[in-house]
Amino acid sequence: MPNGLYELPLLGQRLVGQGEILAGLAEAFGLMETVAIDVSAVAGNGAVAIAEGRLATKLRRDRAPVEMPLALVVEASGGSIQRLTNHLDARP
């Protein structure tokens, strides 16, 4: 993803370019003991795909795991991901 974009609106995160994306994801996954994404539905039109499902994670700082709805929006061009947006619904 040389010109890629990763967005996580819940945290106000917007990472641009391969180096920034790799560093940001390494930091995020470093906070987690476990993480799993269960995709329940996918729709797309060739250039854009939307997946919805659930995210389950156990953060190192918390005693109990959390689970929340999630939607992923992926935009591709030239055989590579140009934009990945991760929408999480973290309401109680």
KEKOL-73580 format. One line per 5 residues: number of its first residue (from 1); their letters; for each residue x, y, z of N, C-alpha, C. Coordinates in steps of 0.001 Angstrom, whole numbers, plus 500000, padded with zeros to 6 digits. Layout:
REM residues N
NUM = a = X/Y/Z/X/Y/Z/X/Y/Z ~ ...
//
This chain:
REM residues 92
1 = mpngl = 500830/498810/500000/500000/500000/500000/500872/501252/500000 ~ 501606/501523/498966/502485/502686/498999/501737/503995/499194 ~ 500576/504133/498637/499784/505346/498805/498507/505051/499560 ~ 498494/503985/500349/497290/503530/501029/496848/504437/502154 ~ 495613/504208/502561/494996/504962/503642/494241/503998/504532
6 = yelpl = 494493/504053/505843/493764/503256/506823/493084/504223/507776 ~ 491761/504058/507942/491000/504961/508804/490269/504173/509886 ~ 490298/504728/511090/489562/504178/512218/488833/505352/512869 ~ 487648/505710/512316/486946/506907/512770/486653/506951/514273 ~ 486390/505802/514901/486085/505785/516333/487203/506437/517143
11 = lgqrl = 488434/506230/516740/489586/506782/517455/490152/508028/516800 ~ 489517/508466/515716/490016/509635/515010/491348/509377/514332 ~ 491606/508114/513999/492877/507734/513393/492793/507730/511882 ~ 493829/508266/511270/493954/508257/509810/495430/508066/509496 ~ 495782/506886/509018/497166/506543/508736/497374/506535/507227
16 = vgqge = 498438/507181/506759/498690/507328/505330/500039/506708/504977 ~ 500036/505861/503954/501266/505257/503473/501629/503989/504226 ~ 502385/503139/503561/502717/501820/504105/503426/501897/505459 ~ 504420/502759/505602/505165/502847/506855/504291/503248/508026 ~ 503474/504278/507834/502596/504762/508896/501535/503712/509243
21 = ilagl = 500998/503047/508234/499985/502019/508457/500586/500849/509231 ~ 501750/500369/508810/502389/499245/509508/502714/499600/510956 ~ 503235/500787/511199/503565/501211/512562/502309/501346/513417 ~ 501261/501928/512864/500010/502101/513606/499350/500787/513952 ~ 499334/499859/512991/498732/498554/513257/499570/497746/514245
26 = aeafg = 500893/497846/514163/501759/497154/515128/501488/497668/516536 ~ 501319/498974/516674/501015/499557/517988/499653/499077/518483 ~ 498650/499093/517611/497297/498674/517998/497266/497199/518405 ~ 497882/496337/517597/497872/494908/517918/498722/494606/519142 ~ 499688/495462/519450/500474/495307/520662/499664/495518/521926
31 = lmetv = 498540/496220/521825/497656/496446/522973/496718/495271/523229 ~ 496672/494330/522294/495705/493234/522361/496379/491913/522709 ~ 495724/491160/523594/496152/489785/523845/495600/488876/522756 ~ 494339/489079/522407/493690/488302/521357/492805/489228/520537 ~ 492565/488838/519298/491638/489575/518443/491101/488615/517385
36 = aidvs = 489795/488745/517106/489173/487934/516056/488081/488762/515398 ~ 487958/488604/514088/486889/489255/513337/486053/488163/512695 ~ 484761/488202/512968/483812/487252/512381/482972/488021/511375 ~ 483160/487749/510103/482432/488444/509035/481133/487697/508751 ~ 480016/488422/508789/478706/487800/508567/478100/488143/507210
41 = avagn = 478555/489223/506571/478008/489612/505269/479031/490438/504510 ~ 479054/490259/503189/479958/491018/502324/479187/491431/501071 ~ 479389/492661/500635/478807/493149/499384/479855/494008/498701 ~ 479816/494023/497370/480789/494837/496664/480377/495103/495233 ~ 481121/496020/494599/480833/496350/493204/482074/496284/492329
46 = gavai = 483111/495661/492782/484350/495576/492018/485439/496442/492600 ~ 485197/497723/492761/486196/498633/493313/486033/498851/494809 ~ 484823/498632/495311/484531/498855/496732/483816/497641/497294 ~ 484244/497227/498481/483576/496128/499181/483281/496567/500607 ~ 482155/496095/501117/481762/496377/502494/481511/495042/503174
51 = aegrl = 482119/494868/504338/481908/493656/505129/481382/494077/506489 ~ 480453/493298/507010/480001/493575/508366/480107/492307/509192 ~ 480249/492507/510476/480397/491377/511381/480648/491858/512791 ~ 481500/491123/513506/481791/491446/514896/483292/491342/515150 ~ 483765/492218/516016/485144/492201/516471/485148/491733/517918
56 = atklr = 485961/490752/518231/486138/490293/519614/487609/490466/519952 ~ 487890/491112/521076/489276/491336/521473/489416/491327/522976 ~ 490592/490986/523421/490956/491072/524840/492155/492005/524890 ~ 491932/493206/525417/493017/494176/525554/493855/493841/526782 ~ 495131/494058/526698/496032/493737/527808/495673/494499/529076
61 = rdrap = 495152/495706/528952/494856/496537/530124/493538/496180/530805 ~ 492682/495410/530151/491359/495103/530682/491279/493667/531181 ~ 490425/493462/532159/490237/492111/532691/489367/491251/531790 ~ 488352/491867/531204/487383/491099/530407/487514/491433/528923 ~ 487255/490441/528068/487250/490722/526626/486049/491586/526247
66 = vempl = 486127/492217/525100/485021/493015/524575/484657/492509/523188 ~ 483402/492720/522845/482912/492342/521524/482015/493461/521039 ~ 482137/493791/519750/481331/494885/519209/481087/494692/517715 ~ 479988/495273/517218/479732/495238/515775/480815/496026/515030 ~ 481064/495584/513797/482070/496251/512993/481669/496218/511531
71 = alvve = 482100/497225/510805/481946/497261/509350/483285/497681/508764 ~ 483690/496993/507719/484925/497323/507015/484565/497786/505609 ~ 485147/498881/505180/484964/499365/503817/486337/499333/503154 ~ 486431/498609/502041/487701/498446/501337/487546/499003/499927 ~ 488459/499890/499555/488493/500424/498197/489798/499973/497552
76 = asggs = 489701/499380/496368/490878/498850/495681/491019/499453/494292 ~ 492260/499494/493834/492564/499971/492492/493896/499361/492077 ~ 493978/498917/490846/495231/498363/490351/495692/497134/491096 ~ 494769/496376/491658/495121/495142/492347/495598/495315/493777 ~ 495501/496517/494330/495909/496707/495718/494881/497556/496465
81 = iqrlt = 494898/497417/497769/493991/498193/498618/494498/499630/498666 ~ 493621/500554/498356/493956/501981/498407/493448/502616/499696 ~ 492320/502078/500203/491720/502651/501412/491001/501552/502169 ~ 491237/501481/503467/490542/500549/504353/490026/501351/505532 ~ 488721/501324/505724/488103/502036/506834/487438/501021/507741
86 = nhlda = 487720/501126/509025/487239/500196/510031/486279/500938/510962 ~ 484988/500655/510832/483973/501314/511663/483595/500371/512797 ~ 483774/500837/514035/483422/500054/515220/482279/500730/515958 ~ 481364/499924/516473/480258/500443/517277/480551/500058/518729 ~ 481184/500974/519456/481637/500684/520820/480676/501170/521893
91 = rp = 479442/501456/521520/478507/501932/522554/478232/500790/523546 ~ 477963/501176/524796/477728/500157/525835/476477/499335/525607
//
